[in-house]
């Protein structure tokens, strides 16, 4: 193969132009990540014709010449190419391929792929809350309102939601900020959660999951060029939604590190270090907090939240509180404190000036209704003119999913003690949270019995983020294959054991440390299998590379 600029070989001249064929060989493991050289790698050959001057267009029958596509990897939005999203990255795509191979009869040292990579509760076997599904069924097919199999409180709730919908149908659009009666219910829920601190429905924006609202806020915050470009502080390790959104918006990511040795706690001195360094090259404007933590599972205490609020006030930062795991608190002595509640209890010195957006979702907690894509955000102390712009921005997408809005209404307004569905609802809710708590303890305990793995207590959320001690030989082998060492580890775990985890490098970590994120959601017996397979694999991996 010749390179551009060399002389044409015999037979390569055509129509006065020189055609050079450039063979690009990309090695992928599952998808187009960098190569691994692992068993099961796939290779894709790409041919690109590069025409050197002088050249004439090849003519077709209709006289039109061939031309490059308007949209190609060189002309597409460069920000999109910078996006990385590890939770659904190369390992997950390879896992999907392996599942197809198993169905086709390809022999593997396992019979199924167990995906412990994502917080998708129902996919892992968690049962839906009966009352929620009854009301949604009634809303989707109102003829069922005449069916005696459904309890009266479910029918009443469905009727109330339908009356608030255009034409009495979930198929109609809603206001861009969401159905008014549901926003009112969200406000009442927040007031009750926060011990009576007022919430205004006009400050509530319903959304397609919390992710949609988070990205919307980041869009509002991003502006400037060069040193004036918006910088957004995010924790490391972080949920990749944040880094991906910042990459798409060409905003500046400002990383602050959680303290792994102190159960992934947040130290304000680290925030000060990060913001001071960032002011040299950007304009820090926002601070994002995930509490309880993803992927690290920590629950912030009240003092930490107060310190963060003071820091945001001092540094003139917009505060974004991702609180989608607020019901997922397992460890004794830990308690969820909403940022809004703490802010207002700190007095008007802070509650009148700190700008805050907080987020919640139907996808996590005891519900796990990821597919309905329901969520909300509440904005506090937002400039009225900016609020008008926010309303305009959300109106571009017309409205959030109406079924998601309906489900959210049930989450914030569940059955009450005097209603027939209450007992079953409380039983199911309690059971779901209890099972998660037991699995959190079991995961920590088992992983900490494996030499070379250290797991902090899973205080809350749905994940653990254990640290791996990897042999130098394994680290070097990963570098030879141009992979992060924990990616190398997780890919081998998938290929050899059928366990799908996400490498810590996809979430960010301190240099020289290696981790993986694992959800605690698989059914208890299946989770035991996952943990034992990790034990077996880690021992074999360590021996192989020692």
VMD Tcl script that draws the C-alpha trace (Angstrom):
set ca {
  {0.00 0.00 0.00}
  {1.32 3.43 -0.95}
  {0.97 6.59 1.08}
  {-0.21 9.98 -0.26}
  {2.55 11.75 -2.15}
  {4.25 8.66 -3.58}
  {4.32 7.84 -7.27}
  {1.45 5.87 -8.76}
  {2.08 2.24 -9.47}
  {1.31 0.47 -12.75}
  {-2.38 0.21 -13.42}
  {-3.37 2.80 -10.82}
  {-3.94 5.71 -13.21}
  {-7.60 6.27 -14.11}
  {-9.30 9.18 -15.95}
  {-6.31 11.46 -15.31}
  {-6.55 10.99 -11.56}
  {-4.70 8.82 -9.16}
  {-6.67 6.64 -6.85}
  {-5.03 5.71 -3.63}
  {-6.75 3.20 -1.46}
  {-6.10 3.68 2.22}
  {-6.87 0.69 4.36}
  {-7.86 1.62 7.85}
  {-7.92 -1.30 10.20}
  {-9.79 -0.73 13.42}
  {-9.66 -3.34 16.11}
  {-12.69 -3.36 18.31}
  {-13.82 -5.35 21.26}
  {-17.56 -5.31 21.06}
  {-17.67 -1.81 19.62}
  {-15.21 0.71 18.35}
  {-13.17 1.17 21.49}
  {-9.42 0.72 21.29}
  {-8.25 -2.80 20.68}
  {-7.79 -5.50 23.19}
  {-6.32 -8.49 21.40}
  {-8.69 -10.57 23.47}
  {-10.33 -13.78 22.43}
  {-13.48 -12.83 20.56}
  {-12.09 -9.58 19.13}
  {-13.69 -8.44 15.92}
  {-11.95 -6.67 13.09}
  {-13.50 -4.27 10.65}
  {-11.78 -3.11 7.48}
  {-12.63 0.29 6.14}
  {-11.59 1.38 2.63}
  {-11.37 5.03 1.75}
  {-10.56 6.32 -1.73}
  {-8.44 9.45 -1.62}
  {-8.06 11.27 -4.90}
  {-4.94 13.26 -5.56}
  {-4.89 16.30 -7.87}
  {-5.51 16.50 -10.71}
  {-8.77 14.60 -10.65}
  {-11.97 14.25 -12.58}
  {-15.25 13.11 -11.12}
  {-16.32 9.59 -11.94}
  {-19.38 9.89 -14.14}
  {-22.52 7.88 -13.61}
  {-25.21 7.15 -16.20}
  {-27.11 10.29 -15.31}
  {-24.00 12.41 -15.65}
  {-23.64 13.23 -11.95}
  {-20.33 12.69 -10.25}
  {-19.73 10.83 -7.03}
  {-19.22 13.12 -4.07}
  {-18.47 12.90 -0.37}
  {-21.37 12.75 2.04}
  {-22.44 16.06 3.52}
  {-22.23 14.49 6.98}
  {-19.14 12.44 7.76}
  {-16.80 12.09 10.73}
  {-14.81 15.10 9.59}
  {-17.80 17.41 9.14}
  {-19.96 16.27 12.07}
  {-20.19 18.17 15.34}
  {-16.76 17.69 16.98}
  {-18.30 17.95 20.45}
  {-20.29 14.78 19.84}
  {-17.08 12.87 19.09}
  {-15.74 13.90 22.48}
  {-18.66 12.34 24.32}
  {-17.97 9.16 26.30}
  {-20.62 7.23 28.22}
  {-19.10 4.25 29.97}
  {-22.35 2.87 31.38}
  {-23.36 1.85 27.85}
  {-19.85 1.73 26.38}
  {-17.69 -0.95 24.72}
  {-18.05 -3.58 27.44}
  {-21.83 -3.38 27.41}
  {-21.91 -3.59 23.64}
  {-19.63 -6.61 23.75}
  {-21.97 -8.16 26.35}
  {-24.86 -7.78 23.89}
  {-22.79 -9.51 21.20}
  {-21.97 -12.37 23.55}
  {-25.66 -12.82 24.35}
  {-26.36 -13.16 20.63}
  {-23.51 -15.65 20.29}
  {-24.93 -17.75 23.13}
  {-28.33 -17.80 21.42}
  {-26.65 -18.95 18.21}
  {-25.07 -21.87 20.05}
  {-21.51 -20.55 20.41}
  {-19.85 -22.38 23.30}
  {-18.78 -20.23 26.22}
  {-17.54 -21.08 29.73}
  {-20.90 -19.73 30.99}
  {-24.55 -19.98 29.96}
  {-25.70 -16.38 30.44}
  {-24.41 -12.84 30.69}
  {-25.27 -11.21 34.00}
  {-25.40 -7.44 33.55}
  {-24.48 -5.71 36.78}
  {-23.46 -2.56 34.94}
  {-26.53 -0.34 35.14}
  {-29.17 0.69 37.67}
  {-32.09 -0.86 35.82}
  {-34.10 -2.44 38.66}
  {-36.87 -4.12 36.71}
  {-34.44 -5.61 34.20}
  {-32.77 -7.23 37.20}
  {-36.02 -8.78 38.39}
  {-37.45 -6.21 40.82}
  {-41.26 -6.30 40.78}
  {-43.21 -3.10 40.10}
  {-45.40 -1.51 42.75}
  {-48.92 -2.86 42.22}
  {-50.76 0.42 42.79}
  {-48.56 2.27 40.30}
  {-49.18 -0.23 37.53}
  {-52.92 -0.40 38.26}
  {-53.34 3.36 37.93}
  {-51.18 3.54 34.79}
  {-53.20 0.71 33.22}
  {-56.42 2.58 33.99}
  {-55.00 5.79 32.52}
  {-53.80 4.11 29.35}
  {-57.06 2.17 28.83}
  {-59.85 4.09 30.59}
  {-62.45 1.42 29.77}
  {-60.92 -0.50 32.68}
  {-62.44 2.06 35.04}
  {-65.59 -0.05 34.77}
  {-63.71 -3.20 35.86}
  {-64.40 -4.34 39.44}
  {-60.92 -5.92 39.69}
  {-59.36 -2.49 40.35}
  {-59.56 -0.85 43.79}
  {-61.50 2.37 44.10}
  {-58.51 4.49 45.14}
  {-56.66 3.42 41.98}
  {-59.71 4.38 39.89}
  {-60.04 7.72 41.65}
  {-56.37 8.51 41.09}
  {-56.56 7.55 37.42}
  {-59.68 9.65 36.91}
  {-58.01 12.66 38.53}
  {-54.97 12.37 36.26}
  {-57.10 11.90 33.13}
  {-59.21 14.94 33.98}
  {-56.00 16.99 33.97}
  {-55.00 15.74 30.50}
  {-56.11 17.30 27.24}
  {-59.18 15.47 25.99}
  {-59.01 13.19 29.03}
  {-56.24 11.18 27.35}
  {-52.59 10.37 28.07}
  {-52.11 10.72 24.34}
  {-52.41 14.51 24.46}
  {-49.57 16.99 24.92}
  {-49.28 18.77 28.26}
  {-47.91 22.18 29.15}
  {-44.15 22.23 28.51}
  {-43.38 22.40 32.23}
  {-45.74 19.51 32.93}
  {-49.36 18.91 33.92}
  {-50.36 21.55 36.47}
  {-52.07 19.24 38.97}
  {-49.00 16.99 39.00}
  {-46.68 19.93 39.59}
  {-48.93 20.88 42.50}
  {-48.61 17.35 43.89}
  {-44.82 17.49 43.53}
  {-44.77 20.76 45.47}
  {-46.84 19.20 48.27}
  {-44.51 16.19 48.35}
  {-41.45 18.44 48.70}
  {-43.11 20.45 51.48}
  {-43.88 17.26 53.40}
  {-40.39 15.84 52.83}
  {-38.77 19.09 53.97}
  {-40.80 19.50 57.16}
  {-43.11 22.22 55.87}
  {-40.66 24.44 53.99}
  {-42.84 25.94 51.22}
  {-42.60 24.78 47.62}
  {-44.14 26.68 44.72}
  {-45.57 24.67 41.80}
  {-44.33 27.43 39.50}
  {-40.77 26.44 40.48}
  {-41.38 22.82 39.43}
  {-40.49 21.55 35.95}
  {-41.44 18.00 35.09}
  {-38.93 16.20 32.89}
  {-38.13 13.06 30.94}
  {-36.22 11.49 33.82}
  {-33.83 13.54 35.92}
  {-31.17 13.37 33.17}
  {-33.22 15.55 30.83}
  {-33.60 18.27 33.46}
  {-29.90 18.15 34.37}
  {-28.85 18.64 30.75}
  {-31.38 21.48 30.40}
  {-29.84 23.31 33.34}
  {-26.33 22.83 31.98}
  {-27.48 24.33 28.67}
  {-28.73 27.41 30.51}
  {-25.47 27.77 32.41}
  {-23.04 27.40 29.50}
  {-21.70 30.56 27.89}
  {-18.52 32.50 27.12}
  {-15.33 31.75 25.21}
  {-11.76 31.03 26.24}
  {-11.15 31.99 29.86}
  {-14.75 33.16 30.18}
  {-16.13 29.75 29.13}
  {-18.41 28.20 31.76}
  {-16.77 25.72 34.08}
  {-18.85 23.16 35.96}
  {-17.56 21.35 39.04}
  {-18.31 17.62 39.10}
  {-17.19 14.93 41.52}
  {-14.64 12.29 40.60}
  {-15.72 9.51 40.45}
  {-18.76 10.89 38.63}
  {-21.84 9.73 36.78}
  {-20.85 9.94 33.07}
  {-24.00 11.91 32.20}
  {-22.24 15.01 33.51}
  {-18.97 14.68 31.60}
  {-20.88 13.68 28.45}
  {-23.21 16.68 28.65}
  {-20.32 19.07 29.30}
  {-18.43 17.64 26.32}
  {-21.45 18.11 24.06}
  {-21.88 21.69 25.24}
  {-18.14 22.44 25.02}
  {-18.24 23.54 28.66}
  {-15.22 23.05 30.92}
  {-15.23 20.13 33.34}
  {-13.78 21.04 36.73}
  {-12.98 17.84 38.61}
  {-12.99 17.59 42.38}
  {-12.07 14.31 44.04}
  {-14.03 12.45 46.68}
  {-11.96 10.94 49.51}
  {-11.99 7.16 49.09}
  {-10.14 6.61 52.38}
  {-13.00 8.35 54.19}
  {-15.83 6.43 52.57}
  {-15.92 8.70 49.53}
  {-16.63 11.79 51.62}
  {-16.54 15.32 50.24}
  {-14.01 17.77 51.71}
  {-14.60 21.46 51.07}
  {-10.84 22.05 50.97}
  {-10.80 19.91 47.81}
  {-13.53 22.09 46.33}
  {-11.42 25.16 47.07}
  {-8.37 23.60 45.42}
  {-10.35 22.71 42.31}
  {-12.08 26.06 41.86}
  {-8.87 28.02 42.43}
  {-7.04 26.03 39.76}
  {-9.99 26.31 37.36}
  {-10.15 30.12 37.52}
  {-6.86 30.19 35.62}
  {-8.52 28.90 32.46}
  {-12.33 29.18 32.74}
  {-15.22 30.79 34.61}
  {-16.54 28.40 37.30}
  {-20.29 28.90 37.48}
  {-21.86 25.70 38.83}
  {-21.26 22.94 41.36}
  {-22.89 19.52 40.89}
  {-23.47 17.19 43.84}
  {-24.85 13.64 43.68}
  {-26.32 12.58 47.03}
  {-26.62 9.67 47.70}
  {-23.64 9.06 45.48}
  {-23.35 7.39 42.09}
  {-21.11 5.44 41.55}
  {-19.70 5.57 45.07}
  {-22.74 4.93 47.28}
  {-21.91 7.51 49.99}
  {-24.55 9.54 51.86}
  {-23.54 13.07 52.82}
  {-24.12 14.16 56.39}
  {-25.78 17.44 57.25}
  {-22.54 19.21 58.16}
  {-21.07 18.40 54.77}
  {-24.14 19.79 53.00}
  {-23.96 23.00 55.05}
  {-20.27 23.37 54.15}
  {-21.06 22.89 50.46}
  {-23.81 25.53 50.58}
  {-21.47 28.04 52.27}
  {-18.82 27.30 49.65}
  {-21.32 27.85 46.82}
  {-22.37 31.16 48.36}
  {-18.78 32.34 48.84}
  {-17.69 31.36 45.34}
  {-20.91 32.60 43.69}
  {-21.76 29.20 42.19}
  {-25.08 27.81 40.98}
  {-25.78 24.62 42.97}
  {-27.15 21.50 41.26}
  {-28.30 18.73 43.64}
  {-28.87 15.33 42.02}
  {-31.04 13.57 44.62}
  {-32.54 10.69 42.63}
  {-31.50 8.09 45.24}
  {-33.03 9.92 48.20}
  {-34.98 6.86 49.43}
  {-31.98 4.55 49.00}
  {-30.25 4.92 52.36}
  {-29.20 1.67 54.04}
  {-26.47 2.22 56.61}
  {-27.36 2.80 60.24}
  {-26.58 6.36 61.25}
  {-26.96 7.70 57.72}
  {-29.86 9.93 56.71}
  {-30.86 11.75 53.56}
  {-30.96 15.54 53.87}
  {-32.26 17.49 50.90}
  {-30.13 20.47 49.90}
  {-33.22 22.66 49.80}
  {-34.20 21.82 53.38}
  {-30.71 22.45 54.72}
  {-30.43 25.66 52.69}
  {-33.60 27.14 54.20}
  {-32.75 25.97 57.71}
  {-29.43 27.86 57.44}
  {-31.41 31.12 57.35}
  {-32.03 33.94 54.91}
  {-28.32 34.76 54.66}
  {-28.11 31.73 52.38}
  {-31.71 30.84 51.45}
  {-32.28 34.23 49.83}
  {-29.18 34.19 47.63}
  {-27.97 30.68 46.79}
  {-29.34 29.55 43.43}
  {-30.30 25.87 43.50}
  {-31.79 23.30 41.17}
  {-32.61 19.90 42.68}
  {-33.58 16.78 40.76}
  {-35.57 13.62 41.39}
  {-36.71 10.69 39.26}
  {-39.08 7.71 39.08}
  {-36.20 5.50 37.93}
  {-34.53 4.74 41.26}
  {-35.45 4.40 44.96}
  {-38.03 1.65 45.62}
  {-39.80 2.25 42.29}
  {-37.14 1.44 39.71}
  {-39.45 2.53 36.87}
  {-36.63 3.52 34.50}
  {-38.56 2.99 31.27}
  {-41.34 5.47 32.09}
  {-38.81 8.33 32.11}
  {-40.48 10.43 34.77}
  {-38.74 13.14 36.78}
  {-38.75 16.73 37.98}
  {-36.54 19.61 38.99}
  {-37.25 22.40 41.43}
  {-35.47 25.73 40.93}
  {-34.81 28.12 43.81}
  {-33.79 31.80 43.56}
  {-33.70 31.73 39.77}
  {-33.69 35.09 38.01}
  {-37.27 35.65 36.72}
  {-36.01 36.54 33.24}
  {-33.89 33.38 33.13}
  {-36.92 31.42 34.24}
  {-38.76 32.65 31.17}
  {-35.84 31.44 29.06}
  {-35.96 28.07 30.84}
  {-39.66 27.76 30.00}
  {-38.84 28.57 26.38}
  {-36.05 26.01 26.32}
  {-38.20 23.15 27.63}
  {-40.99 24.12 25.23}
  {-38.73 23.23 22.29}
  {-39.26 19.56 23.22}
  {-43.01 20.20 23.60}
  {-43.50 18.28 26.87}
  {-42.18 15.38 28.94}
  {-43.66 11.88 28.54}
  {-47.25 11.98 29.79}
  {-47.12 8.42 31.15}
  {-43.92 9.40 32.95}
  {-45.71 12.39 34.43}
  {-48.60 10.19 35.54}
  {-46.23 7.75 37.23}
  {-44.40 10.61 38.95}
  {-47.73 11.78 40.36}
  {-48.18 8.38 42.02}
  {-44.66 8.48 43.48}
  {-45.21 11.88 45.09}
  {-48.84 11.13 45.99}
  {-48.97 7.42 46.94}
  {-51.88 5.64 48.69}
  {-52.82 7.14 52.06}
  {-53.49 5.20 55.30}
  {-57.28 5.40 54.89}
  {-57.24 4.03 51.32}
  {-57.64 0.35 50.33}
  {-54.29 0.11 48.48}
  {-52.22 1.49 51.36}
  {-51.32 -1.78 53.09}
  {-50.12 -3.47 49.91}
  {-48.20 -0.36 48.87}
  {-46.35 -0.10 52.19}
  {-45.60 -3.83 52.17}
  {-44.10 -3.69 48.66}
  {-42.19 -0.46 49.24}
  {-40.71 -1.71 52.50}
  {-39.77 -5.06 50.97}
  {-37.98 -3.49 48.00}
  {-35.91 -1.19 50.21}
  {-35.17 -3.97 52.73}
  {-33.91 -6.31 50.02}
  {-31.67 -3.57 48.63}
  {-30.29 -2.91 52.11}
  {-29.47 -6.60 52.62}
  {-27.78 -6.82 49.22}
  {-25.74 -3.69 49.96}
  {-24.37 -5.31 53.12}
  {-23.73 -8.65 51.42}
  {-21.88 -7.02 48.52}
  {-19.55 -5.09 50.81}
  {-18.89 -8.10 53.03}
  {-18.13 -10.56 50.23}
  {-15.94 -8.22 48.20}
  {-13.86 -7.40 51.26}
  {-13.02 -11.09 51.71}
  {-11.30 -11.17 48.30}
  {-7.55 -10.39 48.50}
  {-6.78 -7.44 46.24}
  {-10.26 -5.89 46.40}
  {-11.31 -3.21 48.88}
  {-14.95 -2.11 49.12}
  {-16.21 0.84 51.13}
  {-19.58 0.48 52.90}
  {-22.53 0.92 50.54}
  {-24.31 3.62 52.53}
  {-26.91 4.33 49.88}
  {-27.86 4.44 46.17}
  {-27.56 1.20 44.14}
  {-23.86 0.68 43.48}
  {-20.49 -0.20 44.89}
  {-17.19 1.13 43.54}
  {-14.47 -1.18 44.93}
  {-10.76 -0.55 44.46}
  {-8.67 -3.15 42.64}
  {-5.05 -3.97 43.34}
  {-3.71 -5.18 40.00}
  {-0.35 -6.89 39.30}
  {2.20 -4.79 37.40}
  {2.26 -7.43 34.69}
  {-1.47 -6.96 34.13}
  {-1.08 -3.18 33.99}
  {1.65 -3.54 31.36}
  {-0.46 -6.02 29.37}
  {-3.32 -3.50 29.34}
  {-1.01 -0.74 28.13}
  {0.24 -2.95 25.30}
  {-3.35 -3.30 24.15}
  {-3.99 0.44 24.63}
  {-6.58 -0.19 27.32}
  {-7.04 1.20 30.80}
  {-6.03 -1.53 33.27}
  {-9.50 -1.77 34.81}
  {-11.03 -1.94 31.31}
  {-8.66 -4.82 30.56}
  {-9.75 -6.49 33.82}
  {-13.49 -6.01 33.22}
  {-13.29 -7.18 29.61}
  {-11.55 -10.41 30.64}
  {-14.14 -10.87 33.40}
  {-16.88 -10.57 30.78}
  {-15.22 -12.91 28.27}
  {-14.30 -15.57 30.83}
  {-17.13 -15.40 33.36}
  {-20.04 -13.66 31.64}
  {-20.18 -10.87 34.24}
  {-20.69 -7.35 32.90}
  {-19.32 -4.54 35.08}
  {-18.15 -1.02 34.21}
  {-14.47 -0.09 34.68}
  {-13.72 2.73 37.06}
  {-11.84 4.59 34.34}
  {-15.22 5.35 32.78}
  {-16.22 7.35 35.88}
  {-12.91 9.01 36.65}
  {-10.50 8.07 39.45}
  {-7.21 9.21 40.92}
  {-4.17 8.33 38.82}
  {-2.73 4.95 39.71}
  {-5.97 3.61 41.19}
  {-8.31 1.10 39.56}
  {-11.94 0.30 40.25}
  {-15.12 -1.11 38.83}
  {-18.73 -0.08 39.35}
  {-21.19 -2.82 40.13}
  {-24.89 -2.50 40.83}
  {-26.44 -4.34 43.79}
  {-29.69 -4.83 41.86}
  {-29.49 -8.47 40.68}
  {-31.83 -10.84 42.55}
  {-30.20 -12.08 45.75}
  {-29.34 -15.56 44.48}
  {-27.99 -14.15 41.22}
  {-26.00 -11.52 43.11}
  {-24.36 -14.32 45.11}
  {-23.35 -15.93 41.81}
  {-21.90 -12.64 40.57}
  {-19.86 -12.15 43.73}
  {-18.52 -15.72 43.71}
  {-17.59 -15.45 40.04}
  {-15.71 -12.22 40.78}
  {-13.88 -14.03 43.60}
  {-12.93 -16.92 41.31}
  {-11.90 -14.65 38.46}
  {-9.85 -12.25 40.59}
  {-7.84 -15.11 42.08}
  {-7.15 -16.58 38.63}
  {-6.39 -13.15 37.12}
  {-3.93 -12.34 39.89}
  {-2.17 -15.68 39.50}
  {-2.01 -15.33 35.72}
  {-0.30 -11.93 35.86}
  {1.88 -12.39 38.94}
}
mol new
graphics top color blue
foreach p $ca { graphics top sphere $p radius 0.5 }
foreach p [lrange $ca 0 end-1] q [lrange $ca 1 end] { graphics top cylinder $p $q radius 0.2 }
display resetview
